[in-house]
Amino acid sequence: MVAHSFFDLLASLTSILMTVVVYRWRLSAAMERIENAGLGYAAALLLGAAIGGFGFGTLNLWLTHVPGIGRSIVGALAGGIAGIEIYKALRGIKGSTGIVFVPAFASTVVVGRWGCFFAGLADETYGTPTHLPWAVDLGDGILRHPVQLYESFSMLIFLLIALLMLARRSAWFLANGFYVMVLFYAVQRFAWEFLKPYATLLGPFNLFHLVCAVLACYALIMMWGKHERTSP
């Protein structure tokens, strides 16, 4: 698990660096909205992410009959969003404050999933068997989908597109970028979940399928609401 810890640390450092650089480059105005929200904003984010990350991660292991405490990045995303939305509702804060976190979250997935990959079977994020040319043997003699890398490469593509939109100062992306990221992440993660040996809850869908579906609906509803408010 040394490799996993190394990539977790690298992912954290990368996300911090990405946040600082992009903030100074394009997002200083958006950061001001977060600063004005107070320390409670950060507390709501961290608490929600911790509850969602460990809660959904552990529940998924329990449903799959695997002992231990799990962590889930999609669970952390869902929990963080819930925490922030509740905090904003209580404080009467309007508008999106999430654009600042887009490069950070995307880069965390891009780098962090390599740690999951090198951790192998112990990480419980491995894929189902396949005979595709790029299948990998994680030590048990079974060729599997490298689903961790599918997710890493998917979010790398998104990150590059997001940086391009920020470079162009796209007003639409500055207003909707966080919801676009949530939608993109949820859709691609939904697809990869079919390639994991997790227990199902509803037909062919596992716990994370359902979480991703909720996140996608959230993103679409928020974007539609913005569209309705700005339409003439």
C-alpha positions as semicolon CSV with decimal commas, in nm:
position;residue;x (nm);y (nm);z (nm)
1;M;0,000;0,000;0,000
2;V;0,309;0,224;-0,005
3;A;0,242;0,311;-0,369
4;H;-0,117;0,404;-0,285
5;S;-0,004;0,636;-0,006
6;F;0,255;0,794;-0,234
7;F;-0,002;0,867;-0,504
8;D;-0,253;0,990;-0,247
9;L;0,006;1,241;-0,127
10;L;0,098;1,330;-0,485
11;A;-0,270;1,377;-0,572
12;S;-0,317;1,609;-0,274
13;L;-0,013;1,817;-0,364
14;T;-0,118;1,829;-0,729
15;S;-0,469;1,945;-0,643
16;I;-0,335;2,218;-0,412
17;L;-0,089;2,336;-0,675
18;M;-0,356;2,327;-0,945
19;T;-0,594;2,528;-0,727
20;V;-0,334;2,796;-0,651
21;V;-0,220;2,828;-1,012
22;V;-0,569;2,836;-1,165
23;Y;-0,692;3,071;-0,892
24;R;-0,423;3,325;-0,973
25;W;-0,471;3,267;-1,344
26;R;-0,847;3,286;-1,385
27;L;-1,055;3,230;-1,071
28;S;-0,975;3,502;-0,820
29;A;-1,328;3,645;-0,842
30;A;-1,483;3,305;-0,774
31;M;-1,255;3,251;-0,475
32;E;-1,379;3,576;-0,324
33;R;-1,731;3,427;-0,303
34;I;-1,594;3,134;-0,105
35;E;-1,394;3,358;0,126
36;N;-1,706;3,561;0,195
37;A;-1,893;3,243;0,288
38;G;-1,683;3,208;0,604
39;L;-1,502;2,922;0,775
40;G;-1,828;2,728;0,801
41;Y;-1,808;2,670;0,427
42;A;-1,480;2,480;0,461
43;A;-1,611;2,288;0,761
44;A;-1,927;2,186;0,574
45;L;-1,720;2,075;0,275
46;L;-1,472;1,869;0,478
47;L;-1,736;1,713;0,703
48;G;-1,964;1,626;0,412
49;A;-1,677;1,481;0,209
50;A;-1,556;1,271;0,503
51;I;-1,902;1,134;0,582
52;G;-1,978;1,063;0,216
53;G;-1,636;0,922;0,135
54;F;-1,606;0,681;0,426
55;G;-1,980;0,617;0,452
56;F;-2,041;0,512;0,093
57;G;-1,703;0,341;0,065
58;T;-1,762;0,127;0,373
59;L;-2,125;0,056;0,282
60;N;-2,018;-0,070;-0,060
61;L;-1,764;-0,307;0,099
62;W;-2,028;-0,429;0,342
63;L;-2,274;-0,494;0,059
64;T;-2,002;-0,685;-0,128
65;H;-1,926;-0,886;0,190
66;V;-1,575;-0,745;0,223
67;P;-1,465;-0,654;0,578
68;G;-1,298;-0,324;0,655
69;I;-1,343;0,050;0,620
70;G;-1,358;0,184;0,266
71;R;-1,313;0,522;0,105
72;S;-1,489;0,642;-0,206
73;I;-1,408;0,951;-0,409
74;V;-1,756;0,959;-0,564
75;G;-1,898;0,929;-0,214
76;A;-1,677;1,215;-0,100
77;L;-1,797;1,425;-0,395
78;A;-2,161;1,353;-0,314
79;G;-2,110;1,421;0,057
80;G;-1,917;1,740;-0,008
81;I;-2,190;1,870;-0,237
82;A;-2,459;1,785;0,018
83;G;-2,265;1,960;0,293
84;I;-2,212;2,275;0,090
85;E;-2,569;2,293;-0,039
86;I;-2,705;2,257;0,314
87;Y;-2,466;2,524;0,441
88;K;-2,554;2,761;0,157
89;A;-2,925;2,711;0,220
90;L;-2,885;2,785;0,592
91;R;-2,676;3,095;0,523
92;G;-2,885;3,218;0,232
93;I;-2,589;3,205;-0,007
94;K;-2,691;3,217;-0,372
95;G;-2,502;3,114;-0,684
96;S;-2,241;2,850;-0,760
97;T;-1,917;2,847;-0,562
98;G;-1,778;2,525;-0,703
99;I;-1,579;2,636;-1,008
100;V;-1,266;2,682;-0,795
101;F;-1,268;2,311;-0,712
102;V;-1,296;2,185;-1,069
103;P;-0,921;2,166;-1,154
104;A;-0,842;2,033;-0,805
105;F;-1,097;1,751;-0,812
106;A;-1,014;1,649;-1,168
107;S;-0,639;1,641;-1,100
108;T;-0,696;1,444;-0,779
109;V;-0,873;1,172;-0,977
110;V;-0,616;1,179;-1,256
111;V;-0,326;1,121;-1,017
112;G;-0,496;0,936;-0,733
113;R;-0,638;0,657;-0,946
114;W;-0,283;0,549;-1,033
115;G;-0,236;0,481;-0,663
116;C;-0,548;0,263;-0,668
117;F;-0,409;0,081;-0,972
118;F;-0,068;0,010;-0,819
119;A;-0,231;-0,100;-0,492
120;G;-0,373;-0,394;-0,687
121;L;-0,631;-0,628;-0,540
122;A;-0,595;-0,494;-0,187
123;D;-0,754;-0,164;-0,287
124;E;-1,085;-0,330;-0,385
125;T;-1,115;-0,104;-0,692
126;Y;-1,004;-0,359;-0,951
127;G;-1,197;-0,449;-1,264
128;T;-1,371;-0,759;-1,388
129;P;-1,194;-1,020;-1,604
130;T;-1,136;-0,943;-1,972
131;H;-0,923;-1,061;-2,263
132;L;-0,873;-0,716;-2,415
133;P;-0,513;-0,641;-2,523
134;W;-0,462;-0,388;-2,241
135;A;-0,588;-0,619;-1,964
136;V;-0,369;-0,636;-1,653
137;D;-0,280;-0,910;-1,407
138;L;-0,288;-0,769;-1,054
139;G;-0,122;-1,071;-0,901
140;D;-0,389;-1,338;-0,899
141;G;-0,329;-1,465;-1,253
142;I;-0,654;-1,313;-1,384
143;L;-0,647;-1,054;-1,661
144;R;-0,872;-0,762;-1,567
145;H;-0,997;-0,426;-1,688
146;P;-0,769;-0,150;-1,554
147;V;-1,076;0,050;-1,452
148;Q;-0,870;0,282;-1,234
149;L;-0,681;0,397;-1,543
150;Y;-1,001;0,431;-1,746
151;E;-1,117;0,681;-1,487
152;S;-0,780;0,857;-1,472
153;F;-0,761;0,906;-1,848
154;S;-1,126;1,014;-1,869
155;M;-1,073;1,288;-1,612
156;L;-0,747;1,391;-1,777
157;I;-0,942;1,461;-2,096
158;F;-1,196;1,661;-1,897
159;L;-0,922;1,854;-1,715
160;L;-0,758;1,957;-2,042
161;I;-1,093;2,073;-2,183
162;A;-1,170;2,261;-1,861
163;L;-0,836;2,443;-1,870
164;L;-0,899;2,534;-2,233
165;M;-1,240;2,679;-2,143
166;L;-1,085;2,876;-1,859
167;A;-0,811;3,003;-2,090
168;R;-1,081;3,135;-2,322
169;R;-1,262;3,294;-2,025
170;S;-1,582;3,116;-2,123
171;A;-1,858;3,287;-1,928
172;W;-2,080;2,981;-1,964
173;F;-1,813;2,751;-1,822
174;L;-1,730;2,988;-1,538
175;A;-2,098;2,976;-1,441
176;N;-2,157;2,604;-1,502
177;G;-1,814;2,442;-1,489
178;F;-1,862;2,271;-1,156
179;Y;-2,190;2,116;-1,264
180;V;-2,034;2,009;-1,594
181;M;-1,756;1,839;-1,400
182;V;-2,002;1,662;-1,171
183;L;-2,205;1,546;-1,472
184;F;-1,900;1,426;-1,663
185;Y;-1,754;1,247;-1,365
186;A;-2,084;1,083;-1,277
187;V;-2,147;0,960;-1,633
188;Q;-1,801;0,816;-1,689
189;R;-1,794;0,661;-1,342
190;F;-2,141;0,512;-1,402
191;A;-2,004;0,340;-1,713
192;W;-1,695;0,198;-1,540
193;E;-1,902;0,058;-1,254
194;F;-2,029;-0,213;-1,489
195;L;-1,667;-0,335;-1,503
196;K;-1,630;-0,383;-1,127
197;P;-1,724;-0,691;-0,923
198;Y;-1,934;-0,504;-0,665
199;A;-2,262;-0,635;-0,527
200;T;-2,569;-0,504;-0,710
201;L;-2,863;-0,334;-0,543
202;L;-3,112;-0,269;-0,821
203;G;-3,100;-0,496;-1,124
204;P;-2,748;-0,464;-1,269
205;F;-2,673;-0,147;-1,073
206;N;-2,450;-0,128;-0,765
207;L;-2,441;0,138;-0,492
208;F;-2,212;0,367;-0,687
209;H;-2,435;0,347;-0,994
210;L;-2,711;0,496;-0,783
211;V;-2,486;0,764;-0,634
212;C;-2,368;0,861;-0,983
213;A;-2,727;0,878;-1,109
214;V;-2,817;1,117;-0,826
215;L;-2,510;1,331;-0,898
216;A;-2,593;1,348;-1,269
217;C;-2,950;1,453;-1,192
218;Y;-2,822;1,717;-0,949
219;A;-2,588;1,861;-1,213
220;L;-2,856;1,870;-1,482
221;I;-3,110;2,032;-1,249
222;M;-2,863;2,300;-1,140
223;M;-2,761;2,378;-1,498
224;W;-3,123;2,392;-1,608
225;G;-3,200;2,629;-1,321
226;K;-2,919;2,859;-1,427
227;H;-3,044;2,848;-1,785
228;E;-3,396;2,938;-1,677
229;R;-3,278;3,230;-1,463
230;T;-3,064;3,377;-1,740
231;S;-3,308;3,321;-2,028
232;P;-3,475;3,641;-2,160
